[in-house]
Amino acid sequence: MLPVPGTTAPNGSRTLFARKIARIFATCFNLIPRTRAITHRAEVLAVRTVLVRKTIPGQPSISCSNPEYPEMLNFMSNTSTSGYQYAFLDSGSGGLPYLAQLRSHAPLASCVYLADTRHFPYGEKTRDEVILFASDAVRTLLEHFNPECVIVACNTISVAALDSLRQSFDIPFVGTVPAIKLAAASSKNRKIGLLATERTVCDPYTDDLIAKHAPDCDITRIGDSTLISRIERELVTATRQERLEAVMPSVERFRKAGVDTIVLACTHFLHVTDEIREAAGDGIAIIDSREGVVQQAMRLVPPRENDHAGSMCYVTGGLSDEGMERFRTYASLFDSAWGGVL
């Protein structure tokens, strides 16, 4: 039983008590994640009761910087009693450039990033699967962080599931749909390349975008899941030459089709934008939705400084030790604190 707040645990038992209570919470949270939204406020108060007690002379301090208490630190970092402004969702690392774009405009805004690595890649899933997995990921974001806005930094989720998400959750969403309208406005020869996932390339939503905004354009569609997987697993930290060689096959197909504009309709491609532009050469414009998406998010939720200024990065699991370390590196590259697995 917890000691009454303000009293002292039995002599010499406080450290053991703190460790036990942290382990209990960590275990329960792993077994029944759906109860977090209901119970976490009371449990945070219980843990804080332990954290704020005075230290027994000669024993290690119970503090948020003490590595003696990893379970408690994970618990405290993975729960929040107040909300973040912006939550970013992608199947992997593709949405990180969108996070960076927002923070370039609003460095003191509070952001949280969730990569649904357990279900990567979304581009090879059915529409129903995308809706199911994306809904579960949004639910996780709401339970843990209570964001004011969710930025769906994934074209596949936006194309296949955005309408469903808006119907299911009472929170503003900003999607990253293919920038067909912008491409049509800039193309001179009316030949446009669309580089995306297989799911986005064949989705009726994409057909509707083209019919509405580019009915007079010849669209060359390429779904390149191999390139997307390589970006996720190796190309973010690869050499410039390796990235250039990886993007060349798709870009060469666009060049042969005579396009003067290429739409990057998967957020992962933003990691290799410079190489795509170099491979395409002069005369071919490269277009993405980054700035438009970020501006829309800031219109919906004006940025401000709060208790969570900065950004945190999480994954949903399904990664090897090497994969976890890779994502930790990605978080660091994009100036985000590493939160681990949710």
N, C-alpha and C positions, 0 to 999 in steps of 0.2 A: 504494500500500500504506500502511496506517495506521502512523504512527510508534509505537514501543513506548511504552506508558504511562509517564509520568515523564520521557521524553526531550523534546527540543526539535525542532520542525520546522525545516527549513532557514531561514536568516535571511531575514526579510521575507515568508515564504510562508504563515505561519500563518493569516492572515486569509483569503487565497484558498482555502486548504485547507478551512477551516471552512465557507465558502460552498459549495464544490463538494460536500462530503460531505452537507450539508443538502439540496442540490438533488437529489442522487442518491437519498437516502432519500425525499424528497417525491414524486419521479417514480415510483419503484418502488411506493410505497404507493398511488398513484393507479391504477397499472396492474394490480396484483395484491392487492387488498384482502383476499382470503381467506388470504393468508400472514401477516397481521399477528399473529394469535394465536400462531403458531409462532415467529416471528423477532423480535418487537418487543423482548423483553428484551435480547437481544444488541445490537440496534441502538441502544437507549437507552443502554447502557453505552458504545458507541462514540461517540455524540454527547456524552455526559457527559465522556468523555475529552477531547474538544475544548473543552468549556465550562469545565472546571476548570483548563486550562493557564494559566500566568502570562502576563500581557499584555506584549507587546513595547513598550518605551518609545516614545511618539510615535504609536502605533497605537491605533485604537478598541478599547475593552474588549469581549470576547466575554462577554456576560452576558444573563440572561433579561429584562432591561429595555431592551436595546439594539435599536432598530428597524432596525438595519443587517442583522439576520438573521431576516427574517420566516419563511422556510421552516423554519428550525430551531425558532423559537418555536411554529409551528403543529404541528410534529412532536412537540415535547415536551408540548404541551397536549393533543394528541389521543391520546396513549398513556399507559398507566398500569401501574405494576408492582404496585399494590395496589388492592383493590376499593373501590367505593362501596357504601354500605348500601342505598340505595333507587334504583331506576331507574324512571322514569315513561315510559310509551309512549302516544302518541296519533297520530292522522293529522295533527294541526295544533296549534293553540293551546289546544284545549279542555281539556287536562289540566292546564294551568298553575294554575287555582284549587285543584286537588287538591294540587299541589306546595306552594302557599302555605299550605294548611290543615295539611299535615304540618309545615312549618317553623314555623308558629305554635305548635305543641306542642313541637317539637324544633329550635330554631334552629341548634344546632351539629351536627345530623346531616348526613351527606354524601349529596347527591342529584345525580342526572344525569337530564336530560329530553331525550327524543328525539322529534321530530315527523317522522313519515314523510310529509313534504310532497311527495315524489316521487309518491306514490300517493293524495294527497288528491283527492276525498273518499272515504272507505271506505264511506259509507252507500249509494253507488250501485254498489258492486261485488257480485259473486256471493259466496256463502259460500266457495267454493273459492279465489277470488281473495283474500278477506280472510285466510284461513288462510295462503296462500302469502306474502303481503306482510307479515303480522304475524310469521310465523316468521322471515323474513329480517331484520326489524327487531330481533327479540329476539336473533338470532344476532349481529348487529352490536353490540348492547349487551353481550353476554357477552364477545365478543372484545376489545372496547376497555376495558371498565370492570369486569368481573367483579363485578357487584352481588350482594348477599345476597338481594334480593327484587325482583321486578318488579311494579310497580303498573300494571295495564292501565287507564289513565285514558281509556278510550274504550268507550262502551256497545256500539258495533257490533262491535268486536273481542271484547269479553267475551261477547256473546251468540252470535257466530258461530264463534269460534275458541278460546275459553278452554280447553275440554276438550282440544282438539288440542295446544295449547301445553303444557299440564301433562303430557301423554303424551310429548311430544318433548324436553322440557328438564328436567333435574334441578335445579330451583330453585323456591322458593315463588312463586306468583302470587297477586295479589289483584285480583279483577275488579270492574268497576263495572256490575253488572247493574241493570236498572230497579227502582226501589224500590217495587215493587207491594205487597209485604207491609206495608211501613210505611204506604203510602197506604190500604190496606184497613183497617188498624187505626185510622186517624184519620178516615176518611170517615163522615159521619153519614147522608147520604142515599143512599149506595152508588153514587154516580155519580162516576167518576174520569176525568180527562183524561190521556192519555199523549202527550207531545211528544217526538219522537225522529227518527231517520233512517228512510228507507224500509226499509232493511235490517233495522233493529231492530223496526219496527212489524209487519213481515210474517213475522219469523223464528219457527219452531216453538218455540224456547226461550222467547220471550215468551208464546206461547200456553200453554206449560206453567206459567210463573210465574203467569199469571192463573188457570188452572184449579186450581192448588195453593193460592194465597193469597187469591184474590178471586173465587171461583166465583159468588157472589151479587151481584157488582157489574156495573154497566153501564159498559163501558170505551169511551170515545171516543178513537180513535187518530188522530194526525196526524203524518205524516212531512213535515217541512218542510226540504227540502234547500236551498231558496232562502235561507231565513233563516240556515241554518248557514254557507253560503258567504259571505253578507254579514258574519256575525260574524267569520269567518276573515280576510276581506280588508279590512274597514273599520270594523266597529262597535265593536271593542275600544277604539279611540281616538276614536270619534265622540262627538258631543254627546249629552246625556241625551235631548233631544227627538228626535234622529234614531233613537236606540235604541228609544225608546217607540213611534214610528211604525212601526218595523220589526216589532216583536213583536205589534202590535195585531191583524192579521188572524187569526193562529192563536188568540190569547187570546179574541177575539170569538166564534170558533166554539165554544170550550169554554163560554163564558158562555151561548150559545144552547142548548147541550146540557144546561145546568143542573148542571154538575159543581160539587162543593164542594172538590175536591182535584185539583191538577195535578202530575204526576210529570215532572220534567225528566230525560228518559232519553237525552240526548246531552250530553256534558260541555261542549260549546260554549255551551249555553244558560246555564251558570253565569256567563258574562261579562255576561249581561243579566238576571240574577235580579231585581234591584231594579225594573227596568222591567216585567218580567212581573208581578211582585207589584202594582205600581202600576196596570197595565192591568187586572188581574183584579179589583182592589178588595177591600173587606172581605168576609169570608165564604168566600173561596176560599183554601185552604192551598196553598203551593208547597213541594214536597218534592224533595230530591235525596239522593244517597248519599255526599256528601263526608265527613262525620264518621265514618260507619260504616266506610268504606273505609280511612280513615287510621288509625282505632283498630285495625282488623284487621292492617294492615301493621305497626304498632308492637307488637302482640302477637307477631307472627311474628318480627320482628327489633327488639328493644328499641333505641331510639335511643341513640347515644353519640357523643362527639366523636372524630374521627380526623383523619388528614392531609388529608382532602378536605372539611373542614367548609364548609358552604355548598352552592351548587348551580350546575351548568353546564347550558347549553341548547344543543342541536344540532338540525340538520335533515338530511334525507337528500338534499336537492337539488330540482331541478325548478322552481326559483323564478327569477323575473326579478331584476334588480338592485333594483327597487322592493320585491319580495317579500322579498328578503334583508334589506333595511333595515327593513322592517316587523317581521320576526321579531327583529331586533336590538333594536328598540324594545320588543317584547313581553317579551323577556328582562329588559330593564332595568326595566320596569314591575313585574315579579314578582321583582325583586331577585336575578336570576340572571346569572352571567357568560356572555357570548356565546362559544360554542365554534366556530361555523361549520358547515361541511358535513362529514358523515361518509360 
